[in-house]
Amino acid sequence: MAASDPPEIVIAGGGIGGLSAALALALQGRRVRVLEKAGEFGEIGYGIQMGPNVYPMLERLGVVDAMMPQAVFPDALVLMDAISGKEISRISTGAAFRARYKYPYFVIHRRDLHGAILEACRQHPGIALETSKGVANFEDRGERVAVLCEDGSQYEAAALIGAEGLWSPLRAAIVGDGPPRLIGHVVYRGVVPTDQIIDQSHLDSMVIYIGRNMHLVQYRLRGGTVMNNVATIASERFKRGEKEFGGPEELDGIFSQTTPSVREMLRYVSRDRNWVLHDREPVSNWTRGKVTLLGDAAHPTVQYLAQGACMAIEDALVLAAKVGPEMKDSATDFNRAFLAYQQERFFRTARVQLTARFFGELIHVGGGARELRNHLASKRDPDNCWEVDWLYRGIEIRP
């Protein structure tokens, strides 16, 4: 680094949020170094739903054209009762939806989204990417931050952004609120060729089958060539305090209440691995001096609004706007910018965290609560998604 070069901003974590922040900052003229703990950059996971609120953010990052061949645009979001097999409600994503929100709703494989952002980062001369560099801690040294890695290496940064996800070591240092909250929901996933799907009645939609303590989501990926399947249970064993919960036997037991066609869909998910869901209570401060958090490190959420990655990408654009090219690089200026970013993001992300919890409870109810839910949901206008209107209307990016 030449003496005349501006100091780097270091980002811990090379997932969707971290790379989006790197690209957004680099597009503002900042030099950025991304430190990824894993041996290579990549995403673990399957499909991801992207609301219209995030589409303009991806346009700003310049990655839409690279993603679009792999994206799928469902014609509706369909809610089905897994016990009766009947449709409860739907949100049309057609002309009225596009007219209101200006941008589409789409689904894409996590690797395709991550890959497009990663390639854009690799092509940008202002971004350095390093692997096998897990950030362990940091030390504030006045005008610079010393970034300490697990392998003993050290970097000097103008500022540090923690984007290492749910188990962020930087969150532990800044917030110190202990481990995330285990909620006892267990997820099984699988992707199979579309032509292997027996029930193709909702092939062009994002469909979710819901029942007591369970739901199953299906939508196509990779340009429509494969079907993404996500089966989730709210474990009764967890509620009883049992240490072992959420295994394939419990998955089958909870799904035994559903129609034969829904039970048949379990063949599309892998039994070899599952994901146990966590989240955290919202906190209003995730900044200390020239260090701040982003995405799941700042405001982790459960999956029931499909907005975790969307919030991280929004974070990235808001943060980059606050750290604009005209900003001086003093400790005071970085702290002011990070606090302004945090203030702008807190209420929206906290609302996502808490609303996602509520939706998770709502779709898993049984008995009379199920009947009431279905009755009320059946009366909704397919062209009026009032429940998430506040979310899908998106945000303005302000310096």
Salt bridges, closest charged atoms under 4 A:
GLU8 OE2 - ARG31 NH2 3.51
GLU8 OE2 - ARG33 NH2 2.96
GLU43 OE1 - ARG110 NE 3.06
ASP81 OD2 - ARG370 NE 2.91
GLU87 OE2 - ARG90 NE 2.84
ASP112 OD2 - ARG222 NE 2.73
GLU130 OE2 - ARG33 NH1 2.60
GLU139 OE2 - ARG141 NE 3.47
ASP140 OD1 - LYS290 NZ 2.89
GLU150 OE2 - LYS37 NZ 3.41
ASP151 OD2 - LYS133 NZ 2.87
ASP177 OD2 - ARG171 NH2 2.64
ASP177 OD1 - ARG280 NH1 3.12
ASP204 OD1 - ARG220 NH2 2.87
GLU236 OE2 - LYS239 NZ 3.98
GLU242 OE2 - ARG240 NE 3.07
GLU249 OE2 - ARG237 NH2 3.78
ASP252 OD1 - ARG271 NH2 2.92
GLU264 OE2 - ARG267 NH2 2.03
ASP279 OD1 - ARG181 NE 2.80
ASP279 OD2 - ARG357 NE 2.72
GLU281 OE2 - ARG357 NH2 3.04
GLU314 OE1 - ARG345 NH1 2.92
GLU314 OE1 - ARG348 NE 2.85
ASP315 OD2 - HIS299 NE2 2.59
ASP315 OD1 - ARG345 NE 2.55
ASP329 OD1 - ARG30 NH1 2.50
ASP333 OD1 - ARG336 NH1 2.78
GLU344 OE1 - LYS322 NZ 2.70
GLU344 OE1 - ARG398 NH2 3.72
GLU387 OE1 - ARG380 NH2 2.53
ASP389 OD1 - ARG100 NE 2.58
ASP389 OD2 - ARG393 NE 2.76
